[in-house]
Amino acid sequence: MKVKNLLNNLDKIAPFFLQESFDNSGIQFADLGAAVTKILLSIDVTQGVLDEALEKKANLIIAHHPLLFSPLKQIT
């Protein structure tokens, strides 16, 4: 299954239009055409979660809380 197909299926179960105005739901970093091989579910994306995804060879992380919540002003 491609990332785009998974996103469409998730939208059928939990429609993105129902999100609150302050939410930042949806794909933040992904190649929509990439094949999903293994998914890691998490509440937050932390360094530990990233390490676990690498260890388990998960190429998609689905997290309850977005990695980017507020607009970024600067990356240093």
N, C-alpha and C positions, 0 to 999 in steps of 0.2 A: 504494500500500500504506500502511496506517496503522501508526503506531509500535507499537501493540499487536500487530498481525499479525506484524511483523518480530520483535518480542520473542518471540512464540510460536514462530516458525520457528528463531530462534537457540537457544531452549531445547531444541528437538528435536535439534539438532546437538551442542550443548554444554550438557547439562542443568544448570540452576542448583543442583539438589540435590547435585551432585558438588563444589561449591565447598568450600574449607576453612572451618572455623568462624570464622576471623578475616577472611575475605574479605567485601567489600561489593559483591557483583555485582548487576547489574540496573540498571534505570532510576533515575537520581538526580534528574534535572530534565527533565521532558517532559510534553507533553499527549498521553496515550496515544491519543487520537482524531485527532491531527493526521496529515495525509498526509505521507509521506516523499518529498521531492523530490530530495534529493542527500545522500549520506553522505560524511563525512570520517573516515578511519581514522587512529588515532594511538596511540602508546605511552602518552603522558601528555597531559593537558589543560593547556596553557600559554597565556600571552597570545598567543604566535605562532600557536598552533593556532586559538585563537578568531578572531584576525585573518584567518587563511587561510580559515576557515569562512565568515566574512562576505564576503571577497573572492570566493570561489567559489560563494557563495549556497547553501552546504550547510546544511540545517536540522536535521541530526542528526550528532552526533559519537559515534563508537564508539571508546572508548579501552580499552587493556589494563589500565591502572591507574585505579582510581576517583578521581574528583575529591575526594570525601570518603571518607577511609579510616577515620579514628578519629572517635568522636563529637565534635561541636563543643561547646565550653564557652562560647564568647563570639564575637560578631561585632562588630567596632568599625570 
